[in-house]
Amino acid sequence: MILHLLLLAAPFVVGVPDRDVRQATNDTVQVGPLLPRTTASIWILAGYDSGITDVGSYTIGPPPGAVVQGSRITESKLGVDFGADLFVRVAGPVYLGVIVDYALSGPNGLLAGGGARVVFTDVAVSGGFGYSSVGDGGIGALAAVELSIAEGVGLRAQGSWRHSSYTMASGSIAPGADASTTVWSILGGLSLRL
């Protein structure tokens, strides 16, 4: 407000032509890149998956039955994931939206949830929390960093965690046993900003 008053008063003080003052007050200065209102991306990643399933003790045979001690099953392998996100800018460089990630291989499956994304020039950090299809269904979380390498293309590093607690089905190797599965994934690859 004060700047506008000074610019309007300038012709009377220093003899600047009125049209130059009007031009100066109408010019806009843009600082930094203009962020889009919405942003969406897809990715394909490869890396390491590690899963642990803990199975509790259970009883087999007719009552009173024999008690079988629980066990721990570990599984590690190459993981390949693809996913997508959709975010809407809420303030400055902060976005809120949804993230969907699916493991094509390895011990885990779908992860779908709400998330946030913060953009810092050529680097974006995103994370989310929601439903995971591991085991009989549970919870999961995901965190990622993207580095823009060209217009619409980025390198993505991602870590995720999925967990489920459930009771083993009657036809399984441990019928009626309480079990839990936890999966960790560290992956990297390409992302395409749509």
C-alpha positions in Angstrom: 0.0 0.0 0.0 2.8 2.4 0.9 4.7 1.5 -2.2 1.7 2.2 -4.4 1.3 5.6 -2.7 5.0 6.4 -3.3 4.8 5.4 -6.9 1.7 7.5 -7.4 3.3 10.5 -5.8 6.6 10.1 -7.7 5.6 12.3 -10.7 5.0 15.3 -8.4 8.2 14.8 -6.5 10.8 14.0 -9.2 9.0 14.9 -12.4 8.6 11.3 -13.7 6.0 11.1 -16.5 2.6 9.8 -15.3 2.5 7.0 -17.9 5.8 5.5 -16.6 4.4 5.4 -13.1 1.2 3.6 -14.2 3.4 1.1 -16.1 5.5 0.5 -13.0 2.5 -0.2 -10.8 1.0 -2.7 -13.3 4.2 -4.8 -13.7 4.3 -8.0 -11.8 7.4 -9.7 -10.6 7.4 -13.5 -10.6 9.7 -15.2 -8.1 10.5 -18.9 -8.6 8.6 -21.4 -10.8 4.9 -21.3 -10.9 3.5 -24.5 -9.2 0.5 -26.3 -10.8 -2.8 -26.5 -9.0 -2.8 -30.3 -9.4 -0.1 -32.9 -10.0 -0.2 -36.5 -11.0 2.5 -39.1 -11.6 3.1 -42.8 -12.4 6.2 -44.8 -11.6 7.9 -48.2 -12.0 10.5 -49.2 -9.5 12.7 -52.1 -8.6 14.6 -53.0 -5.4 14.6 -55.1 -2.3 11.5 -56.5 -0.4 11.8 -58.2 2.9 8.9 -60.0 4.6 8.5 -61.6 8.0 5.5 -63.7 9.0 5.2 -64.7 12.6 2.8 -67.6 13.3 1.7 -68.3 16.9 1.3 -71.7 18.6 -1.7 -73.8 17.5 -3.4 -77.1 18.4 -3.9 -80.0 16.0 -5.9 -83.2 16.4 -9.0 -84.1 18.4 -9.3 -82.5 21.9 -7.2 -82.1 23.9 -5.0 -82.1 20.8 -1.3 -81.5 20.5 0.2 -78.0 20.7 2.5 -77.0 17.9 5.0 -74.3 18.6 4.8 -71.2 16.4 7.3 -70.2 13.8 8.8 -67.3 11.9 9.0 -67.3 8.1 11.2 -64.8 6.4 11.2 -64.0 2.7 13.5 -61.6 0.8 13.6 -61.1 -2.9 13.7 -58.6 -5.8 10.7 -56.3 -5.6 9.1 -54.6 -8.6 6.4 -52.0 -8.0 4.3 -49.7 -10.0 2.1 -46.9 -8.7 0.4 -43.5 -9.2 -0.5 -40.5 -7.2 -2.8 -37.5 -7.6 -2.3 -34.3 -5.5 -4.0 -30.9 -5.2 -2.0 -27.9 -4.0 -3.4 -26.6 -0.7 -0.8 -23.9 0.3 2.5 -22.8 -1.2 4.5 -25.9 -2.2 2.3 -28.3 -0.1 -0.1 -30.8 -1.8 -2.6 -33.3 -0.4 -4.0 -36.3 -2.3 -3.9 -40.0 -2.8 -1.2 -42.6 -3.4 -1.6 -46.1 -4.9 1.3 -48.5 -5.0 1.2 -52.2 -6.1 4.0 -54.8 -5.8 4.2 -57.0 -9.0 6.6 -59.3 -7.2 7.8 -60.0 -3.7 5.8 -60.7 -0.6 3.5 -57.7 -0.6 0.6 -56.3 -2.7 -1.6 -53.2 -2.8 -1.0 -50.1 -0.7 -3.6 -47.3 -1.1 -3.9 -44.3 1.1 -4.0 -40.5 1.6 -0.8 -38.5 1.5 1.1 -35.3 1.3 3.7 -33.9 -1.1 6.0 -30.9 -0.7 7.9 -29.5 -3.7 11.4 -27.9 -3.4 12.4 -26.6 -6.9 13.6 -29.9 -8.6 13.1 -32.1 -5.6 9.7 -33.4 -4.2 9.1 -35.3 -1.0 5.9 -37.3 -0.6 4.5 -39.8 1.9 1.2 -41.5 2.7 -0.6 -43.9 5.1 -3.5 -46.2 4.4 -4.8 -49.7 3.5 -2.4 -52.6 2.7 -3.5 -55.9 1.2 -0.6 -57.8 2.8 -1.9 -60.9 4.8 -5.6 -60.5 5.3 -5.4 -56.7 4.9 -3.9 -54.2 7.2 -2.1 -50.9 7.2 0.8 -49.5 5.3 3.0 -46.4 4.9 5.1 -45.0 2.1 7.7 -42.3 1.8 9.4 -41.1 -1.4 11.9 -38.6 -2.8 11.8 -37.5 -6.4 14.5 -35.7 -8.3 13.5 -34.0 -11.6 15.9 -34.9 -14.3 14.0 -33.5 -17.3 10.6 -32.0 -18.0 8.0 -34.4 -16.6 10.6 -37.2 -15.8 12.2 -37.9 -12.4 14.3 -40.4 -10.5 12.3 -41.8 -7.5 13.6 -43.5 -4.4 10.9 -45.0 -2.2 10.5 -46.9 1.0 7.4 -48.6 2.2 6.1 -50.6 5.2 3.0 -52.9 5.2 1.6 -54.8 8.2 -1.3 -57.2 8.9 -2.4 -59.3 11.9 -4.8 -62.1 11.3 -5.9 -65.7 12.2 -4.8 -68.5 9.9 -7.6 -70.1 7.9 -8.7 -73.7 8.8 -7.2 -75.2 5.6 -3.7 -73.6 6.1 -0.5 -75.0 7.6 -1.4 -73.6 11.0 -5.2 -73.6 11.3 -6.5 -71.1 13.9 -3.1 -69.7 14.8 -2.7 -66.0 15.3 -0.3 -64.6 12.7 1.2 -61.3 11.6 3.0 -60.3 8.4 5.3 -57.2 8.1 7.0 -56.2 4.8 9.6 -53.6 4.2 10.6 -52.4 0.7 13.4 -50.1 -0.6 13.0 -49.3 -4.3 14.2 -46.9 -6.9 13.3 -46.1 -10.5 11.7 -43.7 -12.9 8.6 -41.5 -12.4 6.6 -39.7 -15.1 4.8 -36.5 -14.1 1.5 -36.2 -16.1 
